[in-house]
Each structure stands twice: as C-alpha cells, then as structure tokens.
Amino acid sequence: MRRRTRSLPINDTFSIWTSFTDLMSNAFMIITLLLLLVIARNSKSINDSRISTGDEEKPTIIELPAEKYEFKSGSAVLPQNLKKDINQNGIILKEIENNIKQIENSNKKVDVIEVIGHTDGEEVGSLNCSDRNGGNLDTKLEEVATHNKDVSILCPGSNADLGLMRALAVVKELQNVQRQRKSGLFKRLKFRAYSAAQLLLPDDQGFAPPDRRDNPKRRRIEIRFAQLGQYKTPGNNR
C-alpha cells in the first residue's frame, strides 16, 4: 500500500514563513536596542571618569632634595651635580620629558613647568652679599630673569627671596637647554619660578611649624607641570 505524503497548502507555507521572518526581525530589533543601551552606558561611564577627581592618577611632582643637590648656605648658584643632571641627557631632563609624554598621552596638555624653591627656617636677613647687607631682589631680579645677569649677583633678604632665587636658577638652566633644542615637546614649554620659602613641608603635608634650625629635608626644589588658563576678572562676562 502506497504511503501518501501530506503537503501544506501554499497559503499555509507562506503564513509560516512570514511568521518566521517577523520573529527574526523582532529579535534583531531587540538585540540592536540592547547593544545601543550598552554603548550608551559605556559612553556615560567614560565621560564620568574624565571629570571625576577621586580615582584619577595624580600628577607627578619631581622633587630635588637638598641631600642630593645641596646649595651653599644663602646661595642660589646651582650645585655642579644639579647643573649636570639638568643638561642634555641628564637624569632630571629625562624625567621631565617622560612626565610630559605620560601626561599628554592621557589627552592632557602641558604648557608650563613650574619650579618652586623651598627653604628651611634659618634666618638669612643678616647675610652679607657683595659687600652689602640685606636683599637686592627689588633692583636686580629683573636683570637676572631676562638672562642679562647671573643669579650670583642676587642677595636674599629673607627665606622667601632665597627660595625664589634658587627656583629662578633652575629655570634659567632649563631655558638654556631649551634654546639648544631644535624641536620637540620641550621646545614649546614656558617656565615659571616661585618661592614657597620655609612655609610648606615635603609631600604637601601642610604648613611647617616654626623651626630656625638647619633642616635639609625642608630645603628642596619642586618641579610641577601645569596648563595655561584663561584670565578672567570676576564680574566681567567678557
């Protein structure tokens, strides 16, 4: 006896195929929607991480301690080993350039190198410089800063003066290196010299207590990396 095969009518076949394609289309739309939600959530988390300050990597501060780079008492003339380590292929120069590259690889920019001079609490007001007592930064600082005169002509009237003198000496040496460069990241940088005097402890521990003793831990140079901001006067919307 011959077995008969049952075939679906054409209309039924078309109906099943239509239902299948509708199902696949709906599944594709759901998957697409889920993918868009995942992308949107990841994008938001990336944007949030860019403005967050809690988990961001802290900027590097290069510290030049007195026990390694020792200035003579009351002087801002660079120690020879400090001068050597700043110049071409010196360890300080390499550290500066490596930090600039790391910062700019994280989509940030370095415009300025800030050099900050710290001192201990020893009094310098009675120091004799060039046959005179007291400081002469008010009259001589500009001459040194514009490269016309050497830092050795400066005489500090206070620890604040001495910190600025030493920072300026480091800045001048960095500028000498910059003038020798033909191109590169270091070539476009600006430099600023500041004084922290004896007020701040190492590692941003806050203000130092009064201490007039010779204290190498508080005598140091810090090199920081910054970006130029836009000047704005409060209340002026322009």
Long-range contacts (C-beta under 8 A, 24 or more apart in sequence): 57-106, 59-103, 59-224, 59-225, 60-99, 60-102, 60-103, 60-225, 61-222, 61-223, 61-224, 62-92, 62-95, 62-96, 62-99, 62-222, 62-223, 62-224, 63-202, 63-220, 63-221, 63-222, 63-223, 64-92, 64-170, 64-220, 64-221, 64-222, 64-223, 65-216, 65-217, 65-220, 66-216, 66-217, 66-219, 66-220, 67-216, 67-217, 69-221, 70-216, 71-166, 71-219, 73-122, 74-124, 74-127, 74-129, 74-156, 74-162, 75-152, 76-151, 76-152, 76-154, 76-156, 76-162, 76-165, 76-166, 76-168, 76-169, 77-151, 77-152, 77-169, 78-169, 78-170, 78-173, 82-170, 83-173, 86-170, 86-173, 86-174, 86-177, 87-173, 87-176, 87-177, 88-177, 88-180, 92-223, 93-177, 93-186, 96-174, 96-186, 96-223, 97-185, 97-186, 99-225, 100-185, 100-186, 100-189, 100-225, 101-185, 103-225, 104-185, 108-227, 109-227, 110-185, 110-189, 110-225, 110-226, 110-227, 111-189, 111-190, 111-226, 111-227, 111-228, 112-189, 112-190, 112-191, 112-192, 112-225, 112-226, 112-227, 112-228, 113-174, 113-189, 113-190, 113-191, 113-192, 113-223, 113-224, 113-225, 113-226, 114-191, 114-192, 114-194, 114-223, 114-224, 114-225, 114-226, 115-167, 115-168, 115-170, 115-171, 115-174, 115-191, 115-192, 115-193, 115-194, 115-221, 115-222, 115-223, 115-224, 116-163, 116-167, 116-194, 116-195, 116-196, 116-221, 116-222, 116-223, 116-224, 117-162, 117-163, 117-164, 117-165, 117-166, 117-167, 117-168, 117-170, 117-193, 117-194, 117-195, 117-196, 117-221, 118-163, 118-196, 118-197, 118-198, 118-200, 118-218, 118-219, 118-220, 118-221, 118-222, 119-159, 119-162, 119-163, 119-166, 119-197, 119-198, 119-218, 119-219, 120-159, 120-198, 120-211, 120-213, 120-214, 120-215, 120-216, 120-218, 120-219, 121-159, 121-198, 121-208, 121-210, 121-211, 121-212, 121-213, 121-215, 121-218, 122-159, 122-212, 122-213, 122-214, 123-159, 123-212, 124-156, 124-157, 124-158, 124-159, 124-161, 124-162, 125-157, 125-158, 127-155, 127-156, 129-154, 129-155, 129-156, 130-155, 135-161, 137-161, 137-164, 137-165, 141-168, 144-168, 144-172, 145-193, 147-172, 147-175, 158-197, 159-197, 159-198, 160-195, 160-197, 161-195, 162-195, 162-197, 163-194, 163-195, 163-196, 163-197, 163-198, 164-193, 164-194, 164-195, 166-221, 167-193, 167-194, 167-195, 167-221, 168-193, 170-221, 170-223, 190-228, 192-226, 196-222
